[in-house]
Amino acid sequence: MLIEADTSCLIVIDIQQRLAAAMQAPAETVKNARILLTAAAELGVPALVTEQYPRGLGRTVPELGPAVAAAKAQVIEKLHFSSMNEPAFAAAFAATGRRQAVIAGMEAHICVMQTAAQLMQAGHEVFVVTDATASRTLASEQACLDRLQAAGAGIVTTEMVVFEWLGQAGTPAFKALLPLIK
């Protein structure tokens, strides 16, 4: 199945200051999350951003600030590892009315995995963006991706998401987003 801009919601999980510093390849993860947020803004895809215990882990990394604002993303603080167990997040996701969830974030094997699993249990199509998702170790990240794929999640890349959301070349949105992925 393809990821569709009019049926999906972008979820960016816990890409926070103190957490990002401990991840494998944090610069690539942040760069690709910024591309996803920018594409979501351009294409009208609703975006939700979570922050796990921001007093301890800091806020979302500053590099994502302009893209979060452009996407008009709702930023939701949480204590639960699964965003779906946080009432404010569950309500915000439900309010989007979207059936597809495109997920990026940290840590893959904890908050990303648990959120994705609960979204699938609730009947949503889930796509985990591997190059916009990270853990402290590659083994933990790979275990998450393997487990979610076995459960039915799509494992995708940033470019796959952007081009599936676009659907065709030659549009104003395509021209606006092309410099981000060249």
PyMOL commands that set and color helices and strands:
alter all, ss='L'
color gray80, all
select helices_A, chain A and resi 17-20+26-43+54-57+62-70+83-85+87-96+108-121+138-150+158-166+172-181
alter helices_A, ss='H'
color red, helices_A
select strands_A, chain A and resi 8-13+47-52+74-78+100-106+125-134+154-156
alter strands_A, ss='S'
color yellow, strands_A
deselect
rebuild
show_as cartoon
